[in-house]
Amino acid sequence: MLSRVNLATTLVNAVSKSGTTLETLTNGTLIRKAYEAQGFDSARHCIAVTGGGCPMDNPAKYIRSFYMFDSIGGRYSSTSMVGVVMLGFALGFELVLEFLAGASSMDEAAEERRPVLRQNLPLLLAMLGVWNHSFLGVSTVAVLSYSQGLHRFAAHLQQCDMESNGKSVSRYGESVHLKTGPIIWGEPGTNGQHAFYQLLHQGTEIVPVEFIGFRHSQYEEDLEIQGSTSQQKLMANLLAQSLAMAGGMRTRIPTRDFQGIVQT
């Protein structure tokens, strides 16, 4: 990857809470040697996200260090310094504050006691997950986002859920008697439609699916073609797929039938 960038105009962000991971130390050495080979001071091109007082908290090697709080695990990366530093460079301060405000509002929604379960979306998703995995025995869940901007969202959720819940013992060291976290996977919607949706519709595996879509395009550059915008066409795909998975379809050709989950 270093061969593809102009080192003179590149800022490197090294992330490690302890600053002692062999992989991180190896990558840091490679970066410094690459800069030195071109006559640059590597410390002027490197920042660190690490724990205060850790080996990477070193002004001789990093022009600036951003500290992780001890109370925040590294896996909660998008709203900690692990993610916010790079989001700040990419989006700017104001948008980062909006992003954090959205995360905070969801945290508050999860803590609020509501009389109707459907009004607490975090709790509802959690209970559906426990029901599907622990009681129905379904081992995976597919997250299908109809937005290219979320093409790596499933990978982010893998870290949030599978790293956090990837245990077979409780915090007290006792073996658990129910299943813990499921296997999370997914792809952007229309790409997946041409890949694995046939298995979801017609295969023998039961896979819970979470669809994500947006009413408006994130780029605000929608084009109207044949009476509908590109974003409307995208949402039509999402709705059609979700309704088909729920209700199924019967034809005169058995190989084209799919059962759906709602029996009528």
C-alpha positions in Angstrom: 0.0 0.0 0.0 2.9 2.4 0.7 3.9 2.3 -3.0 0.5 3.7 -3.9 0.7 6.9 -1.8 2.8 10.1 -1.8 4.5 9.8 1.5 5.3 13.6 1.5 1.5 14.3 1.7 0.4 11.3 3.8 -0.5 11.2 7.5 -0.3 7.8 9.1 -2.5 6.9 12.1 -1.2 4.1 14.3 -3.8 2.6 16.7 -3.0 0.3 19.6 -4.2 0.7 23.2 -1.2 -1.0 24.8 1.3 0.0 22.2 3.1 -3.4 22.6 1.3 -5.5 20.0 3.9 -7.2 17.8 1.9 -6.5 14.6 1.6 -2.8 15.4 5.3 -2.5 16.3 6.2 -4.3 13.0 4.0 -2.0 10.9 5.4 1.1 12.7 9.0 0.0 11.9 8.0 -0.5 8.2 6.4 3.0 8.1 9.4 4.7 9.6 11.9 3.0 7.3 9.8 4.0 4.3 9.9 7.6 5.3 13.6 7.6 6.2 14.4 6.0 2.9 13.0 9.1 1.2 14.7 11.5 3.6 11.6 12.4 5.6 11.2 12.7 9.4 8.6 9.9 10.1 7.5 11.5 13.3 6.2 14.5 11.4 3.9 12.2 9.4 2.6 9.9 12.2 0.0 10.2 14.9 -1.0 7.7 17.5 -4.2 6.5 19.1 -3.1 4.8 22.3 -3.3 4.6 26.0 -1.8 7.5 28.0 1.7 6.6 29.2 2.0 3.6 26.8 5.1 3.0 24.6 3.4 4.7 21.6 2.8 7.8 23.6 6.1 9.0 22.4 6.7 12.5 20.8 9.9 11.3 19.3 7.9 8.9 17.1 4.5 10.5 16.8 3.7 14.2 16.3 0.5 13.8 18.3 -1.1 11.2 20.5 -4.8 10.8 21.1 -5.7 8.8 24.2 -8.2 6.0 24.6 -10.1 6.0 27.9 -9.4 2.9 30.0 -13.2 2.5 30.6 -13.9 2.1 26.8 -12.9 -1.2 25.2 -11.2 -1.0 21.8 -14.1 -2.8 20.1 -16.3 0.2 20.6 -14.3 1.8 17.9 -16.5 4.1 16.0 -17.3 6.4 18.9 -14.0 6.2 20.7 -10.7 7.8 19.6 -10.1 4.8 17.4 -12.8 5.9 15.0 -13.4 9.5 15.9 -9.9 10.7 15.0 -10.1 9.4 11.4 -13.8 10.5 11.1 -12.7 14.0 12.2 -10.2 14.1 9.3 -12.7 12.8 6.8 -15.9 14.6 7.9 -14.9 17.6 10.0 -15.7 18.5 13.5 -19.3 19.5 13.1 -20.3 16.3 11.4 -18.5 14.2 14.0 -20.5 15.9 16.7 -23.7 15.0 14.8 -22.5 11.4 14.5 -21.8 11.2 18.3 -25.2 12.9 19.0 -26.9 10.1 17.0 -25.1 7.4 18.9 -26.0 9.1 22.2 -29.7 9.3 21.3 -29.7 5.5 20.6 -28.0 4.8 23.9 -30.7 6.9 25.7 -33.4 5.1 23.8 -32.0 1.7 24.9 -32.1 2.8 28.6 -35.6 4.4 28.5 -38.4 2.3 29.9 -41.2 2.4 27.4 -44.7 0.9 27.8 -44.6 -0.6 24.3 -41.7 -2.8 23.3 -41.9 -1.7 19.7 -40.9 1.8 20.7 -37.5 0.7 22.1 -35.7 -0.4 18.9 -32.4 -1.4 20.6 -34.3 -3.7 23.0 -36.5 -5.1 20.3 -33.5 -6.0 18.1 -31.8 -7.6 21.1 -34.8 -9.7 22.0 -35.3 -10.8 18.4 -31.7 -11.8 18.3 -32.0 -13.9 21.4 -35.2 -15.5 20.2 -33.8 -16.4 16.8 -30.4 -17.6 18.0 -31.0 -19.1 21.4 -34.5 -20.5 21.0 -35.0 -21.1 17.3 -31.4 -22.3 16.8 -30.7 -20.0 13.9 -26.9 -19.5 13.8 -26.5 -16.4 11.5 -28.1 -13.1 10.7 -27.7 -11.1 7.5 -27.5 -7.3 7.5 -28.5 -6.0 4.1 -28.0 -2.3 3.6 -29.3 -0.7 0.5 -26.7 2.0 0.5 -23.1 1.8 -0.9 -22.0 4.1 1.9 -22.7 1.2 4.3 -20.8 -1.4 2.3 -18.5 -2.1 5.3 -21.3 -1.9 7.9 -21.6 -5.6 8.3 -17.9 -5.8 9.0 -18.3 -3.1 11.7 -21.2 -5.1 13.3 -19.0 -8.2 13.3 -16.6 -6.5 15.6 -19.2 -4.9 17.8 -21.2 -8.1 18.2 -19.0 -11.1 17.5 -15.9 -9.8 19.4 -18.0 -8.7 22.3 -20.2 -11.8 22.5 -17.6 -14.3 21.3 -17.4 -16.1 24.6 -18.4 -19.5 25.9 -18.1 -18.5 29.6 -19.7 -15.8 31.7 -17.9 -12.9 33.3 -17.7 -15.1 36.4 -15.8 -17.8 34.5 -18.8 -20.2 34.4 -19.8 -22.1 31.2 -22.9 -20.6 29.6 -25.9 -22.8 28.9 -27.4 -20.8 26.0 -25.9 -19.7 22.7 -24.1 -16.4 22.8 -23.7 -14.2 19.7 -24.7 -15.2 16.1 -22.5 -15.1 13.0 -23.1 -11.7 11.4 -22.6 -11.2 7.7 -24.0 -9.1 4.8 -23.4 -7.1 1.6 -25.0 -4.0 0.0 -28.5 -4.9 -1.2 -28.4 -5.0 -4.9 -25.0 -6.7 -5.0 -26.4 -9.4 -2.7 -29.5 -9.8 -4.9 -27.2 -11.2 -7.6 -25.2 -13.4 -5.3 -26.8 -15.1 -2.3 -30.5 -13.9 -2.2 -31.6 -17.0 -4.1 -30.4 -19.1 -1.1 -32.2 -16.8 1.3 -35.5 -17.1 -0.8 -35.3 -20.7 -1.9 -32.6 -22.5 0.1 -33.0 -24.8 3.1 -31.2 -22.6 5.5 -33.2 -20.1 7.7 -31.4 -16.8 7.8 -32.9 -13.8 9.7 -32.4 -10.6 7.7 -32.2 -7.0 8.8 -32.8 -4.6 5.9 -31.5 -1.0 6.1 -32.6 1.7 3.7 -32.8 5.5 3.4 -35.6 7.6 1.9 -33.2 10.1 0.5 -29.9 9.6 -1.3 -26.8 10.5 0.8 -25.2 12.2 -2.2 -28.4 14.2 -3.1 -27.8 13.6 -6.8 -30.8 11.5 -7.6 -31.8 11.3 -11.3 -35.4 10.7 -12.4 -35.6 8.0 -15.1 -38.9 6.6 -16.4 -41.0 8.2 -13.7 -39.0 7.4 -10.6 -35.7 8.4 -9.1 -32.7 6.1 -8.6 -33.2 6.2 -4.8 -36.9 5.3 -5.2 -35.8 2.3 -7.4 -33.4 1.3 -4.7 -36.1 1.4 -2.0 -38.5 -0.5 -4.3 -35.9 -3.3 -4.4 -35.6 -3.3 -0.6 -39.4 -3.4 -0.1 -39.9 -6.1 -2.8 -37.2 -8.3 -1.3 -38.5 -8.0 2.3 -42.1 -8.7 1.2 -41.1 -11.7 -0.9 -39.1 -13.2 2.0 -42.0 -12.7 4.3 -44.9 -13.9 2.1 -43.2 -16.1 -0.5 -44.5 -16.7 -4.0 -46.2 -19.6 -5.7 -45.8 -20.3 -9.5 -46.6 -23.2 -11.8 -42.9 -24.0 -11.9 -41.7 -25.6 -8.6 -38.1 -24.5 -9.1 -39.2 -20.8 -9.1 -41.3 -21.1 -5.9 -40.2 -19.8 -2.5 -42.1 -20.4 0.7 -41.6 -17.2 2.8 -42.1 -17.2 6.5 -45.7 -16.0 6.7 -48.1 -18.9 6.0 -51.4 -17.8 4.3 
